[in-house]
Amino acid sequence: MMQTALMISAALSWAALLALGAICLALVRQVGILYERMMPAGALMIDKGPAVGSVAPMFELVDIAQRPVKVGGLSAKRRNTLVFFLSPTCPVCKKLLPLLPSIQAREGATDIVLASDGDIEEHAAFYRKTGLSRYPYVLSQELGLSYAIGKLPYAVLLDDEGKVRAKGLVNTREHLESLFEAKERGVASLQEFVHGKQDHGHEHTHEQDHAGQHA
């Protein structure tokens, strides 16, 4: 009797373990689905200026500290360039600027260029106040026009070959990080990536329905 009881107890333990494993797998799947649904919104890409994947125009400029700055073109050090368009009167710009050092540290192999246009005295005072003298700050109306900048803050990510890899309006840290995420995934924006997966899912469902009708 004792041996039978032990066998029954072992069988029940294995059944409970298998049930727990199935529950864990189901939870992992649900977490994955939830993660996709809660995926941070990417920067809002505006279809103006150089297209994603195209070679960006190259500018050889001098920043407000009289340092030479090249924006675009082949990077001799094989580094990306994040061009951050801003204004001293833009409150969201002021909120995002302190995040740039940590984003640069996280992404690595990325140079950051601050860009704007207007009165140099106003920008110089703002530049000193931000404490971001490690980053070049260029004033160039031509640079802004080449990317058709209409609203701020706006960011453009160039790769080491001078090609546009991602761009868009950036209002949060997640928006800035989404530019690098889009580059890694090989898409123009995270919206394109998410919509592409959704469209693929819809096509798969339609194929299943079609197959079910012929079954």
C-alpha positions, 0 to 999 in steps of 0.5 A, spaced: 500 500 500 505 504 501 509 503 495 502 504 491 501 511 495 508 513 493 507 511 486 501 515 486 504 521 489 510 521 484 505 521 479 501 527 481 507 531 483 509 530 475 502 532 473 503 538 477 510 540 474 508 539 467 502 543 469 506 548 472 511 548 466 505 549 461 502 555 465 509 558 465 510 557 457 503 561 456 505 566 461 512 567 457 507 568 451 503 573 454 508 577 456 511 577 449 505 579 446 504 584 451 511 587 450 509 588 443 503 592 444 506 596 449 512 597 445 515 604 446 512 609 440 518 611 436 520 618 433 515 621 429 518 621 422 516 626 417 517 624 410 521 631 408 528 632 407 533 626 405 529 619 405 532 614 410 537 610 406 539 615 402 546 619 402 545 625 407 548 632 404 555 633 407 556 640 411 563 642 413 561 648 418 564 651 424 561 651 431 560 657 436 566 655 439 570 656 433 571 648 432 570 645 425 565 640 424 563 635 419 556 633 418 555 627 413 559 624 409 564 618 410 566 617 418 574 616 418 573 613 425 567 609 423 562 612 428 555 614 427 552 621 428 546 624 431 544 631 429 539 634 434 536 640 432 534 645 437 532 652 440 533 655 446 526 657 447 524 650 446 522 647 453 522 639 450 529 641 448 531 643 454 528 637 458 532 632 453 539 635 452 541 632 459 539 625 457 544 626 451 551 623 455 547 617 457 544 615 451 551 616 447 554 612 453 549 607 452 549 606 444 557 607 443 561 609 437 556 615 436 558 623 435 552 628 437 552 634 434 547 640 436 544 644 431 540 650 430 540 657 427 539 664 429 543 669 433 549 667 436 549 671 442 543 668 444 545 661 442 552 662 446 549 664 452 544 658 452 550 653 450 554 655 456 548 654 461 546 647 458 553 645 460 554 641 454 560 644 451 563 637 449 558 637 443 559 641 437 553 646 437 552 649 429 548 654 427 546 653 420 540 655 416 542 651 410 543 645 415 536 645 417 533 647 410 536 641 407 532 636 412 526 640 412 526 642 419 519 644 421 518 642 428 523 641 434 526 638 437 528 633 431 533 628 430 537 625 425 541 619 425 547 618 420 551 612 420 558 611 418 557 612 411 553 618 411 547 615 410 540 617 413 538 611 418 533 614 422 529 621 423 523 624 426 520 628 432 523 627 439 519 628 445 522 623 450 528 619 451 524 613 448 523 617 442 531 618 441 532 611 443 528 609 438 532 612 432 538 607 434 533 601 435 530 603 428 537 603 425 539 596 428 532 593 425 534 596 418 527 599 418 525 607 417 522 607 424 519 603 429 512 604 427 514 601 420 516 595 424 510 594 428 505 595 422 509 591 418 509 585 423 501 587 424 500 586 417 504 580 416 500 577 422 493 579 418 496 576 412 497 569 416 490 569 418 487 570 412 491 565 409 489 560 415 482 562 413 482 561 406 485 554 407 480 553 412 474 554 407 478 549 402 478 544 408 
